[in-house]
């Protein structure tokens, strides 16, 4: 059986070596797989580093993605792939030695349309700030109740999994990635599979490790984009069910702060609602941060800043997404 592994990349110089090393250590036979690195025309040393690896390992291939988005990269890779099974990877992640073999085995055992595992969060450089960011991106108060973040004890059906492992015919049946979606393309594809009667499983057998952003600026930028593309995903797909309710909670929080302030000229008591929402959030934030400090001895200030950065940037991004949709409607797009 042939396995095709596809990884969208762009300016991954910082992460590409540990990523490739974790791919090379896989116990899946190199003779039975190909690894397609689909590059959005990187401007750093990513391509040079990959070329050095390709010279030693011919099952690695470098493909161009002039569109520079992940869904376009995946579509390029899927069309080029020769395998009966396709696995998506992310260059910001590390994978255990039996990652490929376990996913392929369980894919057939469970007769799944897509299968994935729990995603642990870590950072390359461990400092008080980065450790706080890592904790927030694994905490229920930070990222919600997604099974692939909180963990499972047995194989179970879910709405989505990180990355993915599919039989090739899944893309013929349910379609390719939606190239309009700069973000949320995996979630939307999985929702489409579920609507079509497909089955998506998460398994406890293995886990992979995602390497998170390490500064508040990078954290804010990433989650602003996530929040914005939540709204745009619903607009482009015409399905609210393309996402889950948890994706819109930060928007609700930001609106609970802003809308009462806007309405204060009508009645000053609206300002009280805004203060109540902020107060409830800050009390919860303080309680969660104190609990994490008590159990894991992480820096409280960095925890508070990480939670605030994550939630406010995500919610603000969603609000800007609404304005973007209004603009698109006015333009008739």
C-alpha positions in Angstrom: 0.0 0.0 0.0 1.3 3.5 -0.9 1.0 6.4 1.5 1.1 10.0 0.5 1.9 12.6 3.1 1.2 16.2 2.3 2.4 19.3 4.2 1.6 22.9 3.3 4.6 25.1 4.2 5.6 28.8 4.0 8.6 30.4 5.6 9.2 27.5 8.0 12.9 27.9 8.5 12.5 27.9 12.3 10.5 24.7 12.4 11.4 22.7 9.2 14.4 20.7 10.6 12.7 19.3 13.7 9.6 18.6 11.6 11.5 16.7 8.9 13.5 14.8 11.5 10.2 13.6 13.1 9.0 12.5 9.6 12.2 10.6 8.9 12.0 8.7 12.1 8.6 7.1 11.2 8.5 3.3 11.3 6.5 3.3 8.0 8.6 2.0 5.2 10.2 4.8 3.1 9.7 2.6 0.0 5.9 2.7 0.5 5.4 6.4 1.0 6.0 9.8 -0.5 6.2 13.1 1.4 5.0 16.1 -0.6 6.1 19.5 0.8 3.9 22.1 -0.9 5.6 25.5 -0.5 3.9 28.9 -0.9 7.2 30.3 -2.4 9.0 30.8 0.9 11.3 33.8 1.2 13.5 32.4 3.9 15.8 29.4 3.8 13.0 26.8 3.9 13.5 25.7 0.3 17.3 25.4 0.7 17.0 23.3 3.8 14.4 21.0 2.1 16.7 20.6 -0.9 19.5 19.3 1.3 17.1 16.7 2.7 15.8 15.7 -0.7 19.3 15.0 -1.9 19.5 12.3 0.8 15.9 11.1 0.9 14.3 10.9 -2.6 10.8 10.1 -1.3 10.7 13.8 -0.2 9.4 16.1 -2.9 9.0 19.9 -3.1 6.0 21.3 -4.9 5.1 24.9 -5.6 2.0 26.6 -4.3 1.9 30.1 -5.9 -1.5 30.8 -4.3 0.2 30.6 -0.9 -2.8 29.3 1.0 -3.2 26.0 2.9 -6.3 24.7 1.0 -4.6 25.4 -2.3 -1.5 23.6 -1.1 -3.6 20.6 -0.1 -5.4 20.5 -3.4 -2.0 20.6 -5.2 -0.7 17.8 -3.1 -3.9 15.6 -3.4 -3.9 15.9 -7.2 -0.2 15.0 -7.3 -0.4 12.2 -4.7 0.0 8.6 -5.8 -1.0 6.9 -2.5 -4.2 5.1 -1.6 -4.1 6.8 1.8 -3.4 10.5 2.3 -2.2 12.1 5.5 -2.0 15.9 6.1 0.8 17.2 8.4 1.6 20.7 9.7 5.2 21.9 9.8 4.6 23.5 13.2 4.2 20.0 14.8 6.2 17.0 15.8 5.0 13.4 15.4 5.8 10.2 17.3 7.7 7.4 15.4 4.5 5.3 14.9 2.2 8.2 13.8 1.8 7.1 10.2 1.5 3.4 10.8 -1.0 3.8 13.6 -3.3 6.2 11.7 -3.3 4.0 8.6 -4.0 0.8 10.6 -6.8 2.4 12.6 -8.3 4.1 9.5 -9.1 0.7 8.1 -10.0 -1.0 11.4 -12.6 1.7 12.1 -13.7 2.0 8.5 -13.3 5.8 8.9 -13.6 8.5 6.3 -11.1 10.6 8.4 -9.1 9.8 11.5 -6.9 11.8 13.8 -5.5 12.0 17.3 -5.1 14.3 20.3 -3.1 17.4 19.7 -0.7 18.4 22.5 0.6 22.0 22.6 4.3 22.8 23.3 6.8 25.5 22.5 10.3 25.3 21.0 11.8 27.8 23.5 10.7 27.4 27.1 10.5 30.6 29.1 7.9 31.8 31.7 6.1 33.6 28.9 6.0 30.8 26.4 5.1 28.2 29.0 2.1 30.4 30.0 1.0 30.6 26.3 1.4 26.9 26.0 -0.9 26.3 29.0 -3.6 28.7 27.8 -3.7 27.0 24.4 -4.4 23.7 26.2 -6.8 25.0 28.8 -10.6 24.6 28.5 -11.1 28.2 29.4 -8.7 29.2 26.7 -9.7 27.0 23.8 -13.0 25.3 24.7 -14.0 21.7 24.9 -12.6 20.4 21.6 -11.9 16.6 22.0 -8.6 16.8 20.1 -7.3 19.3 22.7 -8.8 17.9 25.9 -8.1 14.2 25.1 -10.1 11.0 24.8 -9.8 7.6 26.5 -11.2 5.5 23.6 -11.8 5.8 19.9 -14.9 7.9 19.3 -16.7 9.8 16.5 -16.2 13.5 16.4 -16.9 16.5 14.2 -13.3 17.3 13.4 -9.7 16.3 14.0 -6.4 18.1 13.6 -4.7 17.5 10.2 -6.3 14.2 9.0 -5.8 10.8 7.4 -8.1 9.7 4.6 -8.5 7.1 2.0 -8.0 8.7 -1.4 -11.6 8.1 -2.5 -12.9 10.4 0.2 -11.9 13.4 -1.8 -13.6 12.0 -4.9 -16.8 11.5 -2.9 -16.9 14.7 -0.8 -14.7 17.1 -2.8 -11.4 18.8 -2.3 -10.5 21.6 0.1 -12.4 24.8 -0.3 -9.8 27.1 -1.7 -11.6 30.3 -0.6 -10.9 29.5 3.1 -7.6 30.8 4.2 -8.5 29.4 7.7 -10.9 26.6 8.9 -10.4 24.6 5.7 -9.9 21.4 7.7 -13.0 22.0 9.9 -15.2 22.8 6.9 -14.0 19.7 5.0 -14.8 17.6 8.0 -18.2 19.1 8.5 -18.9 18.4 4.8 -17.9 14.8 5.3 -20.2 14.5 8.3 -23.2 16.1 6.4 -22.6 13.6 3.7 -22.9 10.7 6.1 -19.2 10.1 6.6 -17.5 9.0 9.8 -14.6 10.9 11.5 -12.8 9.3 14.5 -10.3 10.5 17.1 -8.1 7.8 18.7 -6.2 7.7 22.0 -3.5 5.4 20.7 -1.1 8.3 19.7 -0.8 12.0 19.9 1.1 14.7 18.1 2.7 17.9 19.4 1.8 21.3 18.0 4.5 24.0 18.4 2.7 27.2 19.4 3.5 30.9 18.8 5.8 32.2 21.4 5.0 35.9 21.6 1.8 37.8 22.5 2.0 39.6 19.1 2.2 36.3 17.2 -0.6 34.8 19.4 -2.8 37.8 18.7 -2.2 37.9 15.0 -2.9 34.2 14.6 -6.1 34.3 16.6 -7.4 37.5 15.1 -7.2 35.6 11.7 -8.9 32.6 13.2 -11.8 34.8 14.5 -12.1 36.7 11.3 -12.2 33.5 9.2 -14.9 32.0 11.4 -17.3 34.6 10.1 -16.0 34.4 6.5 -16.2 30.6 6.5 -19.9 30.7 7.4 -20.5 33.4 4.7 -18.7 31.5 1.9 -20.1 28.1 2.7 -23.6 29.3 3.6 -23.5 26.8 6.5 -23.4 27.9 10.2 -22.7 24.2 10.9 -19.4 24.6 9.1 -18.1 25.5 12.5 -19.2 24.9 16.1 -20.8 27.1 18.7 -17.5 27.4 20.7 -15.9 29.2 17.8 -18.2 32.2 18.3 -18.0 32.6 22.1 -15.2 35.1 22.0 -17.3 37.2 19.6 -20.2 37.1 22.0 -17.9 38.3 24.8 -16.5 41.2 22.8 -20.0 42.2 21.7 -21.2 42.1 25.4 -18.5 44.7 26.2 -19.1 47.0 23.2 -22.8 46.9 22.4 -23.9 48.2 25.8 -21.4 51.1 25.5 -22.8 52.0 22.1 -26.3 52.0 23.5 -25.5 54.1 26.6 -26.7 57.3 24.9 -30.2 55.7 25.0 -29.9 54.6 28.7 -26.9 54.9 31.0 -27.8 51.5 32.5 -26.5 49.8 29.4 -23.1 50.7 30.7 -23.8 48.6 33.7 -24.3 45.5 31.5 -20.9 46.1 29.9 -19.3 46.3 33.4 -21.1 43.2 34.6 -19.9 41.2 31.6 -16.3 42.5 32.1 -16.5 41.8 35.8 -17.7 38.2 35.4 -15.0 37.6 32.8 -12.2 39.0 35.0 -13.4 37.0 38.1 -13.4 33.8 36.0 -10.0 34.7 34.5 -8.5 35.4 37.9 -9.9 32.1 39.3 -8.6 30.0 36.4 -5.2 31.7 36.4 -4.8 31.3 40.2 -5.7 27.6 39.9 -3.2 27.1 37.1 -0.5 28.9 39.2 -1.3 26.9 42.2 -1.1 23.5 40.4 1.6 24.2 37.8 3.5 27.3 39.3 3.3 29.3 36.1 3.7 33.0 36.0 0.3 34.6 36.8 0.9 37.8 34.9 1.8 35.9 31.7 -1.2 33.6 32.2 -3.6 36.6 32.5 -2.0 38.3 29.5 -2.2 35.1 27.4 -5.9 34.5 28.2 -6.7 38.1 27.5 -4.7 38.2 24.2 -6.3 35.0 23.0 -9.9 35.9 23.8 -9.9 39.5 22.8 -7.9 39.1 19.5 -10.2 36.1 18.5 -13.4 38.0 19.3 -12.2 41.2 17.7 -11.2 39.2 14.6 -14.7 37.8 14.4 -16.2 41.3 14.7 -14.0 42.5 11.9 -15.1 39.5 9.9 -18.7 40.7 10.2 -17.7 44.1 8.8 -15.9 42.3 6.0 -19.0 40.3 5.1 -21.1 43.5 5.0 -18.5 45.0 2.6 -18.6 41.9 0.5 -22.4 42.0 0.3 -22.3 45.7 -0.7 -19.9 44.8 -3.5 -22.1 41.9 -4.5 -19.4 39.2 -3.9 
